[in-house]
Amino acid sequence: MPELPEVETIRRQLEPEVRGRSITGTRVTDGLLVAPMTPARFAGKLKGRMITGLSRRGKYLRFELDGGDTLVVHLRMTGILTRLEENPRNGDQRHLRLVLTLDDGSFLAFHDVRRFGKAFLLGAGASDSYWARLGPEPLERSFNPKVLAAIFHGRVRPVKPALLDQQLIAGIGNIYADEALFAALIHPEKPAGSLSGKEIAALTKSIKETLRRAIRLQGSSIDSYRDARGNPGRFQNTFKVHRRAGEPCPRCGTAIEKTRVGGRGTYYCPRCQRK
């Protein structure tokens, strides 16, 4: 699933290209993407609207429209959002779910193999309450050890699923939780509320550093992810533990192990990350 670095990569690439552009056409080829709104109503709501900005909240892309509404796109498991110079009608139609035509003649195309992605409109009055359900952004300056300690206080669940809980912290997914926990030398099954002050500080730092490094490398392409230009990310080439079961730990040489924590495949070093 595209996580914070992948979504932020797409946002940074698209924002200067779409800001100030108007939507002149909308083609929905899969009604599931925009349900419960009908494709015709969805297209009608977007016709002629100007994109005034593009932001991100957690794993969501937010196209801010004139009039105060927001077009929200969630890539979910296999969604790919790309900017094209040529009409996608002339290319591969497999898995194409949505095409937005912009007034400069370019196109935004949404492909999704597994059809879990969503696109929907939020009215100006509903936006604040909708986003309030997500936790803080880990790359904000305000996200510090004190904030993380308050989030984890009293929680007995393992730290790995706590990091993945979008109501606690927005945007972190399986890849970056594994990598951040390894960098902080914290076992993924350790209860979140039991972390020491030193561990909280180390984890806060490793979360920020891991996410920033992944953004610099345009995210991770393990399966289907591509950025807004159709290129794969490169962070997967730097994984320390994720997807490296059986390989030597880059820090101590012990074989990386794979287990399941909170139902998710989890990679860690049993020597560096002791319970």
N, C-alpha and C positions, 0 to 999 in steps of 0.2 A: 504493500500500500504506500502511495506517495505520502511522505511525512513532511514535517515543517521545512526541511531544507529543499525538498523537491518543489513544494508549492511556492516557497519564497523565490526560488530560482525562476520559475515561470512568471511570477509577479514582476520581478525585476526586468525580465526580458520583454514582457508585454506592455508594461505601464507606459513607457515613452512612445510606444507605437499606437496605443489605443486611446490615450488621453486626448480629449477634444474631438474625437471621431464620432460620427453618428451612425447608428445601426439602420441600414436601408433595407435589409431583408433578413428574415429568419426562417430557416428550414429545419423542422424537427422530423427526423426519420424514425424515431423510436419514442412513442408516447410515454413509455415507462420513465424516461429521463425527467419529464416535466410534470408527471402525475402528482397530485390529483387534477392539476390544471390541464385543460385540453391543449393540444398543440396549436390550434387556431387561436385560442385566447392568449396563450403564451406569446405567440408571434405578434399578435395585435398589440399587446402591452409593450413590446419592445420597439415597434416600428417608429422610426424617426427620433428615437431617444438618443441623446448625446451621453457618451461616457465621460464623466468629469474626473474620474480617478480610478485607480485599481489598488486595493489594499488586501491584506491577508489577516485572518484571525484563526489561530490554530492551523488546521489543515484545509481551511476554506478560502477560496478566492472570492473577493467582493468587488464587483464592477459597480462603482457608484454612478448613478444616472441623474440627469437633470430632473428636477422635481422632487428629489429626495429619496426616491426608491433605490433599492440595491438588487442587482442580479447576482445571485450567489451560485457558485459552481463548486461542487465537492467531487473530487476525482475518485474517491473511494479506492477500490482494489486495483483496477486496471485502466482507469481513465487517463486519456492523453489529450491535452489541449494544445494545439499548434496554430501558429499564424502562417497563412499561405498567401502567395501572390497569385496563384492560379486557382480557379474554381475547383473544389473537390469533386464536382460532378464529372470532371475529366480524368479523375484518378481512381484509386482503389476504393470501392464503396463498402468493403467488408468492415463491419463494426462501426461504421459512421453513424452517429446518433444525432448530431446537431451541427448546423452551419450558420454562422452569423456573417452577413455581408456588411462591410463598412464603407463609408462614403469615399474613401480613397482607393477603392477597388480591391482591397485586401479582404481576406476571409479568416475567421476563427473557426476551426474545425475540432469537434469533440468526438474522439473515437473511444470505444469502451468494449472490450471483449466480453467481460462477464456481466455487463449491464447493471452494475451496482451504483454507478455514478448518478448524481442528482444535479438539476439546475432549477432554481426557483427564485421568485421575486419576493422581497421583503419591503413592505411599505415603511415610510419614514417613521411612523408611530410604533412599529413593531420591532424595529431593529435593536434598540437598546436591551429590551427584555430578552430577545433571542440570544444575543451574545453573552448576556450575563450568566448563562448556564455553564460557560466555559471557564476554566481556571486561568491564572495569569499567564502572560507570555514569557517564556524563559529567557528570551533575548533582551527583554526590557531592562533598563538600568535598575528599575525598582525591584527586580527579582534578585534577591540576595539571600545569604544564609539565614537571616532572621525570618524571611518569608517562607523559605523551604522548611525550616524547623517548625513553624506554626502549622504548615500544611500536614506534616508528618506526625505532629504531636498526638500521642495516644493511640496511634494506629498500629494494630497488630498484624495487618496483612503484610506480605513480603514487599520489599521495596520495589522490585521489578514491576508488578502490576500496579503499584501506586503511581509509578512514573508514567504508566500507560493510560491512567484514568484521566480522560480529557476534562472532567469536572474539577480535577485537582491542579493539573498543569496542562496547558493547551499546546498540542503540536508534536509531542514526543511519541514516537512509535517504537516498534520492536528493535529495529536496527540500532537506533541511537541510544536506547536504554541500555542495550548490551554493551555498546562501546563506551558510554559514559560511566557505567558501573565498573568496567574493567579499569578505566583510567583512574578512577577514585579508589580502587582496591577494595570494593565492597561486594560481598556475596549477594547474588540476586534474590536469595531466599531470606535474607536477614530482615526481621520485622522493621518496617519503616520507622515506627516510633522509638526503636531502640538505638538508632544511630547517634553516635556521640557528636559533640559540637565540631570536633575536628573532621569527622566523616561528612557531616552536613556541609561544611565549608568546602571540602574537597569535591563533593558531588556537585555542588552549585557551580564551581569552577569548571569541572569536567563537562557538565551539560552544555554550558555556554561555549566552551572551546570546541567540543565535538560538533555542535550544530553550526558554528561559524566556519569550521574547516570544511564541513560537508557542503555548505553553500558556496564556498570558494571553488569547489570541485563540481558544481552543478548537480549535487545530489548523488544518489546511488541507483544504478541500473542493475538489478538482479534478474528481473523478469522482463516486464514490458515497459517500464518507465522511459519516457523521452521528454526532453525539455521543450520549450515553446518553439524551438527551431528544428525539432526533430532529432536532436542529438542525444546520445546516452550520457548519463552522469559518469563521474570517475571516482567517487569516494569509495566504491566497492573495492577498488584496487589497494586501498589503504586499511582495510578492516584488520583489527588486531585480534578479535575473537569471533565476531559474527560470521556464521557459515564456515568456520575453520575447525570444526570438530576433528580431533585426532592429530592436528598439526601442532608443532611446538609453540608454546607461548613466547611471544617476542621479548618478554621481560625475563623469564626464568627458564624457559626450555621445556617445562612440563606440558604434556599433551592437553590441548584444549578439550573440554568436555561439553556435551550437549545434554540438557535435561528439559523438563517442562515445568514452567512456573506460571501459575494462573492460567493454564491452558495454552501458553505460548511457548514455542521452541525458544530455548534460551542457551546462550553460549557463554562460558566463563572459564577462568583458569582456577583449578582447585587449590593451587598453592598460593597464588597471589591474592585470591579472593576467598579468604577463609570465613567460615560462618562465625 
